[in-house]
Amino acid sequence: MKKLIIGFLFFLSTQVSAWDGSNSGKIDLVEVESGLPYSFRVRLEGEPSLCGNSNKWAYIRYDSPNYNAYLSVLLAAKMAGKTVTIYTNRSTQDYCEIGHLQFR
C-alpha cells in the first residue's frame, strides 16, 4: 500500500508536456532561405538542443496559420535582445518545429 501511495504522489508531481522540447534564451542567429518548409530558422545563444535531439535550430512551418505572429515575435526578440522560450515538436524529418513561443 505504501508503494502505491508513493507511486501515486510521484505521478501527481511530474509535469506532463505536449512538447518534445523547450528552451529559453536570446536569439543568436536568424536564418532565411528559399527552401521550404524550413525557410525561417532560429538558434539560441549557446546553441542548446531545442527538441530533445541533437538539432540546435528550430523552424516555423511556412504554412502555419500563426506564421506571421511567430515571425514578428522572433524578430522583435532578436532586435530587442530579449529572452524567448521556444516550445517545439519534432517533425517527421526529426527537425524542431516551433509550436509555441513566450517573449519576455
MIMI-309218 format. One record per residue: residue number from 1; residue in one letter; x, y, z of N, C-alpha, C, O, CB in turn. Coordinates in nm, 3 decimals. Last residue first. Glycine has a CB too. Layout:
REM MIMI-309218
REC    n  res      n.X      n.Y      n.Z     ca.X     ca.Y     ca.Z      c.X      c.Y      c.Z      o.X      o.Y      o.Z     cb.X     cb.Y     cb.Z
REC  NUM    A        X        Y        Z        X        Y        Z        X        Y        Z        X        Y        Z        X        Y        Z
...
END
This chain:
REM MIMI-309218
REC    n  res      n.X      n.Y      n.Z     ca.X     ca.Y     ca.Z      c.X      c.Y      c.Z      o.X      o.Y      o.Z     cb.X     cb.Y     cb.Z
REC  104    R    0.984    3.753   -2.336    0.999    3.827   -2.210    1.071    3.958   -2.232    1.092    4.033   -2.137    1.075    3.744   -2.107
REC  103    F    0.768    3.541   -2.500    0.860    3.653   -2.520    0.865    3.733   -2.391    0.761    3.776   -2.341    0.815    3.744   -2.640
REC  102    Q    0.713    3.213   -2.604    0.694    3.313   -2.498    0.804    3.416   -2.514    0.920    3.382   -2.539    0.696    3.247   -2.354
REC  101    L    0.552    3.005   -2.847    0.658    3.099   -2.808    0.615    3.180   -2.687    0.497    3.211   -2.670    0.693    3.193   -2.926
REC  100    H    0.501    2.695   -3.010    0.457    2.790   -2.908    0.577    2.877   -2.871    0.690    2.828   -2.865    0.398    2.717   -2.781
REC   99    G    0.610    2.544   -3.207    0.466    2.531   -3.187    0.410    2.632   -3.087    0.289    2.653   -3.080    0.434    2.392   -3.142
REC   98    I    0.862    2.487   -3.441    0.811    2.575   -3.335    0.659    2.564   -3.329    0.590    2.575   -3.430    0.855    2.722   -3.360
REC   97    E    1.016    2.182   -3.495    0.914    2.274   -3.544    0.858    2.355   -3.428    0.812    2.299   -3.329    0.800    2.196   -3.616
REC   96    C    1.316    2.043   -3.553    1.241    2.107   -3.444    1.145    2.212   -3.499    1.187    2.317   -3.545    1.338    2.172   -3.342
REC   95    Y    1.333    1.728   -3.734    1.372    1.867   -3.710    1.279    1.928   -3.606    1.174    1.871   -3.575    1.371    1.949   -3.842
REC   94    D    1.258    1.473   -3.816    1.331    1.487   -3.690    1.390    1.626   -3.669    1.486    1.642   -3.593    1.441    1.385   -3.685
REC   93    Q    1.082    1.459   -4.020    1.223    1.450   -4.057    1.315    1.468   -3.937    1.437    1.476   -3.953    1.256    1.555   -4.163
REC   92    T    0.844    1.509   -3.894    0.865    1.373   -3.943    1.009    1.352   -3.990    1.055    1.237   -3.999    0.769    1.342   -4.058
REC   91    S    0.952    1.720   -3.618    0.883    1.695   -3.745    0.907    1.550   -3.786    0.981    1.477   -3.720    0.930    1.793   -3.857
REC   90    R    0.909    1.755   -3.273    0.990    1.701   -3.383    0.902    1.677   -3.505    0.793    1.620   -3.495    1.060    1.569   -3.340
REC   89    N    0.811    2.067   -3.134    0.785    1.925   -3.158    0.873    1.881   -3.273    0.907    1.961   -3.361    0.633    1.898   -3.188
REC   88    T    0.888    2.324   -2.892    0.895    2.259   -3.022    0.846    2.114   -3.017    0.841    2.050   -2.912    1.037    2.263   -3.073
REC   87    Y    0.898    2.644   -2.764    0.846    2.509   -2.744    0.836    2.443   -2.880    0.781    2.501   -2.974    0.707    2.511   -2.670
REC   86    I    1.111    2.887   -2.647    1.063    2.821   -2.768    1.021    2.679   -2.731    1.099    2.603   -2.674    1.172    2.820   -2.880
REC   85    T    1.118    3.190   -2.496    1.110    3.047   -2.468    1.043    2.985   -2.589    0.932    3.023   -2.628    1.032    3.017   -2.334
REC   84    V    1.347    3.464   -2.521    1.228    3.392   -2.567    1.234    3.249   -2.512    1.341    3.195   -2.487    1.218    3.392   -2.724
REC   83    T    1.475    3.772   -2.406    1.469    3.627   -2.394    1.337    3.573   -2.449    1.230    3.631   -2.426    1.486    3.584   -2.248
REC   82    K    1.594    4.040   -2.621    1.513    3.983   -2.513    1.512    3.831   -2.518    1.544    3.770   -2.620    1.370    4.036   -2.520
REC   81    G    1.699    4.214   -2.807    1.790    4.139   -2.720    1.719    4.077   -2.602    1.778    4.061   -2.494    1.900    4.230   -2.671
REC   80    A    1.545    4.338   -2.992    1.544    4.395   -2.857    1.642    4.326   -2.763    1.665    4.373   -2.652    1.404    4.388   -2.799
REC   79    M    1.585    4.174   -3.216    1.621    4.316   -3.223    1.630    4.380   -3.086    1.713    4.468   -3.064    1.521    4.392   -3.309
REC   78    K    1.483    3.930   -3.118    1.621    3.941   -3.166    1.666    4.086   -3.163    1.774    4.117   -3.113    1.635    3.884   -3.308
REC   77    A    1.216    3.996   -3.065    1.303    3.949   -2.957    1.450    3.962   -2.995    1.532    4.002   -2.913    1.271    3.804   -2.921
REC   76    A    1.129    4.058   -3.324    1.126    4.161   -3.219    1.219    4.123   -3.104    1.292    4.207   -3.051    0.982    4.181   -3.166
REC   75    L    1.159    3.807   -3.447    1.239    3.921   -3.493    1.242    4.034   -3.390    1.345    4.098   -3.372    1.185    3.973   -3.627
REC   74    L    0.971    3.656   -3.297    1.112    3.617   -3.302    1.201    3.733   -3.347    1.309    3.754   -3.290    1.129    3.499   -3.396
REC   73    V    0.730    3.796   -3.344    0.781    3.779   -3.208    0.930    3.747   -3.210    1.007    3.804   -3.134    0.704    3.668   -3.134
REC   72    S    0.704    3.773   -3.628    0.711    3.903   -3.561    0.772    3.894   -3.422    0.856    3.976   -3.386    0.573    3.964   -3.552
REC   71    L    0.690    3.492   -3.662    0.795    3.571   -3.726    0.814    3.705   -3.656    0.926    3.746   -3.628    0.763    3.592   -3.874
REC   70    Y    0.453    3.434   -3.523    0.581    3.376   -3.481    0.697    3.459   -3.534    0.790    3.492   -3.461    0.593    3.229   -3.529
REC   69    A    0.274    3.584   -3.686    0.289    3.615   -3.543    0.420    3.560   -3.490    0.493    3.631   -3.420    0.171    3.557   -3.462
REC   68    N    0.302    3.457   -3.935    0.337    3.599   -3.921    0.355    3.639   -3.774    0.442    3.721   -3.743    0.229    3.685   -3.985
REC   67    Y    0.215    3.188   -3.870    0.348    3.217   -3.923    0.389    3.362   -3.900    0.499    3.389   -3.851    0.353    3.186   -4.072
REC   66    N   -0.016    3.072   -3.781    0.046    3.175   -3.696    0.184    3.217   -3.745    0.261    3.275   -3.669    0.056    3.124   -3.554
REC   65    P   -0.078    2.874   -3.960   -0.170    2.988   -3.953   -0.114    3.102   -3.867   -0.158    3.216   -3.880   -0.305    2.943   -3.897
REC   64    S    0.200    2.755   -4.148    0.136    2.769   -4.017    0.041    2.888   -4.017    0.076    2.994   -4.069    0.243    2.785   -3.906
REC   63    D    0.347    2.712   -4.372    0.201    2.715   -4.388    0.127    2.722   -4.254    0.006    2.698   -4.248    0.156    2.591   -4.465
REC   62    Y    0.610    2.708   -4.287    0.569    2.813   -4.379    0.418    2.823   -4.396    0.366    2.929   -4.429    0.632    2.791   -4.514
REC   61    R    0.689    2.655   -3.952    0.629    2.597   -4.074    0.574    2.708   -4.161    0.500    2.794   -4.114    0.515    2.495   -4.039
REC   60    I    0.987    2.770   -3.829    0.844    2.798   -3.835    0.793    2.734   -3.963    0.849    2.756   -4.071    0.814    2.954   -3.831
REC   59    Y    1.243    2.578   -3.657    1.186    2.648   -3.772    1.037    2.673   -3.751    0.971    2.609   -3.670    1.208    2.569   -3.901
REC   58    A    1.550    2.570   -3.474    1.406    2.543   -3.484    1.349    2.627   -3.598    1.401    2.734   -3.629    1.332    2.574   -3.348
REC   57    W    1.868    2.415   -3.406    1.783    2.518   -3.466    1.638    2.472   -3.469    1.608    2.353   -3.467    1.831    2.553   -3.608
REC   56    K    2.005    2.201   -3.317    2.028    2.326   -3.247    1.945    2.441   -3.304    1.952    2.553   -3.253    2.175    2.362   -3.252
REC   55    N    1.942    1.857   -3.274    1.921    1.979   -3.353    1.931    2.105   -3.267    1.873    2.113   -3.159    1.785    1.975   -3.422
REC   54    S    1.959    1.624   -3.128    2.082    1.700   -3.148    2.064    1.829   -3.226    2.160    1.904   -3.244    2.182    1.615   -3.218
REC   53    N    1.664    1.635   -2.922    1.759    1.561   -3.004    1.881    1.650   -3.028    1.904    1.744   -2.951    1.694    1.517   -3.140
REC   52    G    1.486    1.795   -2.787    1.523    1.668   -2.728    1.611    1.581   -2.815    1.630    1.463   -2.784    1.401    1.593   -2.694
REC   51    C    1.465    2.032   -2.928    1.352    1.938   -2.925    1.393    1.799   -2.879    1.341    1.699   -2.927    1.289    1.930   -3.063
REC   50    L    1.689    2.194   -2.900    1.557    2.256   -2.896    1.440    2.159   -2.898    1.326    2.200   -2.874    1.544    2.349   -3.009
REC   49    S    1.999    2.225   -2.735    1.906    2.138   -2.807    1.765    2.195   -2.792    1.727    2.239   -2.684    1.913    1.989   -2.754
REC   48    P    2.161    2.549   -2.749    2.106    2.433   -2.678    2.019    2.348   -2.771    1.972    2.396   -2.874    2.024    2.478   -2.555
REC   47    E    2.356    2.760   -2.835    2.305    2.652   -2.919    2.257    2.529   -2.842    2.306    2.418   -2.864    2.410    2.611   -3.016
REC   46    G    2.436    2.991   -2.724    2.486    2.869   -2.663    2.442    2.744   -2.736    2.487    2.634   -2.703    2.440    2.862   -2.521
REC   45    E    2.136    3.150   -2.822    2.273    3.163   -2.774    2.316    3.036   -2.701    2.238    2.979   -2.624    2.288    3.287   -2.682
REC   44    L    1.935    2.966   -3.060    1.953    3.042   -2.937    2.100    3.050   -2.901    2.180    2.967   -2.945    1.872    2.978   -2.822
REC   43    R    1.836    3.004   -3.397    1.920    2.935   -3.299    1.931    3.025   -3.177    1.934    3.147   -3.190    2.062    2.901   -3.358
REC   42    V    1.576    2.969   -3.643    1.646    3.043   -3.539    1.731    2.948   -3.455    1.701    2.829   -3.443    1.547    3.121   -3.450
REC   41    R    1.452    2.996   -3.980    1.504    2.919   -3.868    1.573    3.011   -3.769    1.623    3.118   -3.805    1.602    2.810   -3.916
REC   40    F    1.256    2.967   -4.254    1.287    3.061   -4.146    1.325    2.981   -4.022    1.243    2.908   -3.966    1.165    3.156   -4.116
REC   39    S    1.232    2.745   -4.424    1.288    2.868   -4.478    1.319    2.975   -4.372    1.399    3.064   -4.397    1.194    2.925   -4.577
REC   38    Y    1.161    2.472   -4.429    1.247    2.524   -4.322    1.307    2.659   -4.358    1.423    2.685   -4.326    1.359    2.424   -4.290
REC   37    P    1.024    2.326   -4.616    0.945    2.408   -4.526    1.028    2.475   -4.417    0.972    2.530   -4.322    0.839    2.325   -4.462
REC   36    L    1.176    2.528   -4.871    1.062    2.500   -4.784    1.076    2.359   -4.730    1.138    2.277   -4.797    0.928    2.518   -4.860
REC   35    G    1.441    2.745   -4.936    1.399    2.605   -4.924    1.286    2.586   -4.825    1.298    2.622   -4.708    1.514    2.520   -4.885
REC   34    S    1.536    3.003   -4.928    1.421    2.975   -5.015    1.368    2.832   -5.000    1.258    2.803   -5.048    1.458    2.999   -5.158
REC   33    E    1.601    3.128   -4.594    1.640    3.077   -4.725    1.516    3.040   -4.804    1.405    3.045   -4.752    1.734    2.955   -4.712
REC   32    V    1.733    3.268   -4.307    1.622    3.273   -4.402    1.675    3.222   -4.536    1.778    3.267   -4.584    1.563    3.420   -4.415
REC   31    E    1.810    3.257   -3.966    1.844    3.211   -4.100    1.718    3.215   -4.186    1.611    3.171   -4.145    1.904    3.068   -4.097
REC   30    V    1.945    3.416   -3.693    1.824    3.403   -3.773    1.868    3.363   -3.913    1.955    3.428   -3.972    1.738    3.538   -3.774
REC   29    L    2.098    3.358   -3.381    2.108    3.355   -3.526    1.970    3.338   -3.588    1.889    3.258   -3.542    2.202    3.242   -3.573
REC   28    D    2.035    3.397   -3.112    2.171    3.422   -3.159    2.176    3.439   -3.310    2.248    3.524   -3.362    2.263    3.309   -3.117
REC   27    I    1.798    3.505   -2.892    1.818    3.454   -3.027    1.956    3.496   -3.075    1.990    3.615   -3.078    1.707    3.506   -3.124
REC   26    K    1.834    3.403   -2.555    1.830    3.509   -2.655    1.860    3.449   -2.791    1.937    3.353   -2.802    1.932    3.623   -2.621
REC   25    G    1.622    3.149   -2.407    1.746    3.221   -2.430    1.725    3.334   -2.527    1.615    3.358   -2.576    1.854    3.127   -2.481
REC   24    S    1.494    2.825   -2.330    1.487    2.971   -2.323    1.624    3.031   -2.350    1.727    2.971   -2.318    1.433    3.018   -2.186
REC   23    N    1.325    2.543   -2.467    1.444    2.605   -2.414    1.426    2.756   -2.419    1.351    2.808   -2.502    1.571    2.562   -2.493
REC   22    S    1.178    2.222   -2.512    1.165    2.367   -2.493    1.297    2.417   -2.438    1.370    2.345   -2.371    1.045    2.402   -2.398
REC   21    G    1.030    1.936   -2.678    1.139    2.011   -2.617    1.103    2.156   -2.598    1.010    2.208   -2.660    1.264    2.000   -2.700
REC   20    D    0.796    1.819   -2.742    0.915    1.734   -2.742    1.033    1.805   -2.678    1.126    1.740   -2.629    0.951    1.692   -2.884
REC   19    W    0.500    1.895   -2.555    0.611    1.935   -2.640    0.726    1.836   -2.630    0.752    1.778   -2.525    0.658    2.076   -2.603
REC   18    A    0.314    1.846   -2.370    0.278    1.808   -2.506    0.391    1.837   -2.603    0.379    1.808   -2.722    0.151    1.881   -2.549
REC   17    S    0.407    1.715   -2.055    0.418    1.819   -2.155    0.380    1.764   -2.292    0.411    1.650   -2.326    0.560    1.876   -2.158
REC   16    V    0.349    1.682   -1.719    0.329    1.620   -1.848    0.329    1.732   -1.951    0.257    1.831   -1.936    0.197    1.536   -1.853
REC   15    Q    0.541    1.669   -1.429    0.474    1.752   -1.528    0.464    1.675   -1.659    0.560    1.612   -1.703    0.548    1.887   -1.548
REC   14    T    0.480    1.491   -1.128    0.551    1.506   -1.254    0.470    1.592   -1.349    0.347    1.589   -1.349    0.581    1.370   -1.318
REC   13    S    0.315    1.457   -0.908    0.417    1.561   -0.902    0.491    1.582   -1.033    0.560    1.683   -1.048    0.514    1.529   -0.795
REC   12    L    0.147    1.243   -0.957    0.088    1.376   -0.946    0.193    1.487   -0.952    0.163    1.597   -0.997    0.011    1.387   -0.817
REC   11    F    0.336    1.034   -0.949    0.260    1.060   -1.070    0.201    1.201   -1.068    0.205    1.271   -1.169    0.149    0.957   -1.087
REC   10    F    0.412    1.046   -0.680    0.511    1.074   -0.784    0.441    1.109   -0.915    0.481    1.203   -0.983    0.604    0.953   -0.804
REC    9    L    0.170    0.968   -0.564    0.223    1.102   -0.538    0.327    1.141   -0.641    0.332    1.256   -0.684    0.282    1.109   -0.398
REC    8    F    0.158    0.702   -0.661    0.054    0.798   -0.694    0.102    0.941   -0.674    0.075    1.028   -0.757   -0.071    0.771   -0.611
REC    7    G    0.386    0.591   -0.538    0.374    0.595   -0.684    0.271    0.696   -0.730    0.293    0.768   -0.827    0.338    0.459   -0.737
REC    6    I    0.312    0.615   -0.271    0.431    0.686   -0.319    0.426    0.698   -0.471    0.457    0.804   -0.526    0.561    0.614   -0.275
REC    5    I    0.088    0.443   -0.273    0.071    0.585   -0.237    0.190    0.666   -0.288    0.172    0.775   -0.342    0.057    0.602   -0.083
REC    4    L    0.215    0.202   -0.338    0.107    0.254   -0.422    0.087    0.404   -0.397    0.071    0.481   -0.491   -0.024    0.177   -0.395
REC    3    K    0.383    0.164   -0.125    0.440    0.183   -0.258    0.336    0.243   -0.353    0.369    0.325   -0.438    0.492    0.050   -0.314
REC    2    K    0.195    0.122    0.078    0.284    0.237    0.087    0.345    0.268   -0.050    0.357    0.384   -0.088    0.395    0.213    0.191
REC    1    M    0.083   -0.120    0.000    0.000    0.000    0.000    0.088    0.126    0.000    0.058    0.224   -0.069   -0.095    0.000    0.122
END
